[in-house]
Amino acid sequence: MAKILNVHQLRKTYSSGLNQLTVLEDVTFTVDAGATFSIVGPSGSGKTTLLGLCAGLDDANGGKVELCGADLALLSEDERAVLRNKNIGFIFQDFQLLPTLSAIENVSVPLELQGVKNAASQARQLLQKVGLEKRLNHYPSQLSGGEQQRVALARAFSNKPRLLFADEPTGNLDEETGEKVIQLLFELNKESGTTLVIVTHDLDLAKRTQQILRLKGGKVLTNQKTDVL
Amino acid sequence: MNNDLRSLKPGFYWLVKMAWRDGKASLKRLMLFMSSIILGIAALVAIQSFSKNLEENIALQSKNLMGADYTIHSKHLPTETAQKIIDSLGLSGFEVNFASMAAFSKSGKSKLVQVRGIGEEFPLYGTIVTKPKSAAKRYSSEKGALVDATLMLQYQLKPGDSVKIGAVSFPILGAVISAPGTSAISATVAPPVIIPYRFVQKTGLLQTGSRIKYNYYFKQAVGYDIEALEKAVDPILAAENAVFDSHISVSRRLGKRYNNFGRFLSLVAFIALLLGCVGIASSVHIYIKEKLRAIAVLKCLGATRKQTFSIFLIQITALGLIGGILGTSLGIFLQQIFPLFLQDFLPFSVDIAITPQPIIMGLLLGVFMSVLFALFPLLSTWYVSPLEVLRVQEHSRPKFKKAGVFLILVILAFLFFCSISLLKDWRYATAFVLTILLIFAILAGISLLFMKGIKQFFPASWSFTTRQSLLNLYRPNNQTMVLILAIGLGSFLISTLYFTKDILLAKTTIDGNKKNPNIILLDIQTNQKEEVAKSIKPFGLPVLANIPIVTMRIERIKGKTVNHLRLDTTATVKKWILNHEFRATFRADMIGSEKLASGVWKNEIPEDGAIPISLSDNVARDADVVVGDTLLFNVQSVLMKTYVASIRNVDWGRMQLNFSVVFPEGVLENAPQMHVITTNAPNEETSAQLQQELVAKFPNVSVIDLRQILSLVQGILDKITWVINFMVFFSILTGLIVLMGSIRTSKYQRVKESVLLRTLGAKSSQILKITALEYFYLGVLGGCIGIFLSLLSSQLLAWLVFDTPFVPSWVPFLVLLPSIIFIVLAIGLLNSRTVLNSSPLQVLRSEL
């Protein structure tokens, strides 16, 4: 099967004064196109840093990341932005909706960036799919946490991404709302055939993916397939 | 795979759409930014337009003073060539004037007057002001005379009396208060009597040998290049013993008085604009800081750096344009209403016209300065990492050193060119920009030191609220630097305006105390001076000065005789120097209106050899002499060899007797001389009584009552003072509003922290105290540094620019500083009002 994400001996350090802090060391794994993949580990294990590096949001100090066939180290920041817009979707723990844009505008942005002409109608359809057809023109501050995360979901799928990164997607939601959002996430994933990479500390959520990468202290503990088909 | 990474082009329309979407949701915050532009531009446009109007009015006034666009005058009937030039230029008005005795039939007394025979067309500009008013219109048709008002007072003349000039007796129709074609002082030396020109010949006084002056007045269409004409005909006329004089040179002489005011008004306008810029920079800085997260999200979603940068650039440009339009409209509105408020105060009627220059400037500046001063904070959008969506990257954000330095240079260049265009002097402009830079650096340095100092010597044992307020000053997300820069620079500019206004106004105020003369007695013979002085004393008036005047002519300049110089076509000496009868004086010291330009002031009497004299700079220039050159004077047939020991700059505008040639003491004491005695009369009644007494006792003595002129000048100065005060306070108001805007913008910095404290159980009083203390520290520090620095810069201005002593007013310390601290404190507290009045969640939802 084709690999959509190929991470090889990835290393990330931060310097704090004279000290060097190694956050990730020798991380290697691959993700098949269309698969569901989770990265788990305790706080401070380097999960979010790994997500940032895989999505081209940050630069590694060593190793290589190949995303959708492109070596991220060889791309400029703007080229990575275009790559993300065409191939990647994001869901964040704290939703990260643009506060000055309404729900429909937030969902339209990735489509508009691609120059899609009927961005608004596509965004409306997506918001209908996540059950927010009556909240189209509401601003994020006028929506509940669950509603905001559903807008974020609609936005993440709006550009029909080949790979979707989700960083603790239920971290800011109560159990019931979190479950609804996760169900929706998997439904949309199945529907569109998108590869899903979830960063979570929730093992139950991780078990619903096909492969689990366990991190501890910036190193890979295990990289196992689950019995999820 | 779809990996063409260059094809993502959502287009300009999308950028505009994003700018609009974001802008409409942030309208409240952007209004603060826009208010800075509106006020800055409004002040600039209003002041510039008003100054332009003022300039045009001065030009008009100079025409009114001259009575024409330009004149040609000659002491003889014009030569054939001169007459041809006069004819070719389209003569519009004519006057002949000469000195003659006038006999007043009522008292049987007579007096030497300046007879002005005026043609019907004159004046071409302005009016002859008479009392009664109708006299000016009637004198020509009714064959009447208009007599100088002071003369009428001295001789107790009334309309209906008659005055005999030569062979013709004229009924006096009224008193001349002012008339174009003469300046007040020259008029009073030999008081004017105006008669219709057609009767001049009948007086029988136009005879060969009489000292007659022929004036030809011209009026040209608007836009006519008088300076070019002057350049072309002046040398020809000079060779024909005729003089060309245009209203432009009068305007220049008159304008000199307004020069400092004009410059000051420009400075006021520029400072208002700068205050606007401070407002823009600080509000955009905080605005963009709040947008960094959203920018990271956009980048995460695939927007390029150029796109995110462009979205906010478009937003700022559009606001700049709208702000420019609103500011310009407000400026024009203010300019229109100025005269409504000022009509009773202005010394002249100002015809308000909308001139395109300030409008275009306002619109362009609105956009340009918004973008320029917003660029620095905007640049940070370029370097925002998309990783910020995952975690705050405060420390790892790369600095934009090269772009930042380049931008600072562009800002300095902008300030420099703006200063040059407003101040019209590159030295002042350079000094201004360097000062602003220095002030900025000092304020930034002090803020850093302040933060470091608090961190180092943090009072750990103080109460929670005090510690929290101090912590706010240096912990991450602090606003210390931005607010101290805004408050400090604002206070500096506002208080400099105030101090400079004081310096300027102190320089121009006429001291109305008894030490300044307002009555001048001329033509007193040496044997009369004691008697005249005695006559003054019974009125309780002081003899302020008793100045000797000796008349003389120049015989030789640098060894060459005046006859030789007259014939020498290559000589650079001006003709008037060769023919002029100088009225010189002698004294030991220089006086207040004089300043040594070169050489040494000498008062030693030489035993033999040349006498050291001092010349005014204009005479030295026209006589083409420098320090050390010799001049031979003919002092009423006695030849005196002198050399130029010093050259003085003389402020001829001062209301005192100034001299172009000054001898040392001990040389001219025995020469035939006249005296001038000055005194100070407290009111019109005493002045009239004194004048009548002197005329009766000493008919040869001329009396000049300067009170009218002084009160006129003081009146004009009072009115200009009013205008300046108005403009300064308008700018100060602009500054305060901009300052309020800057501090108001900082509201969003503190809301989140206050809400968290509230959530953790902080009481309203505690939150209020923390906020109040933080803003109090910032207000006190920014205000004190700003005002202290303005004190230094004003002292330098007083020394280097205005050349005048500087006594600082207490107003900036006692009024301005507390006001600034109060405003900072009040707005700071107002900022936390929403936190105190609503639930934490409500606040977070509505404000963040």
Interface residues (C-beta under 8 A of the other chain):
Chain A: Y14 T48 L51 G52 A55 L57 D58 C68 G69 A70 L75 E77 D78 E79 A81 V82 L83 R84 N85 K86 N87 I88 F90 F92 Q96 L97 L98 P99 T100 L101 E105 V109 P110 E112 L113 Q114 G115 Y139 S141 Q142 R155 N159 R162 D167
Chain B: M1 N2 N3 L5 R6 S7 L8 K9 P10 G11 W14 K17 M18 R21 D22 K24 A25 S26 R293 A294 V297 L298 K299 C300 L301 G302 A303 T304 R305 K306 Q307 S385 P386 L387 V389 L390 R391 S396 R845 S846 L848
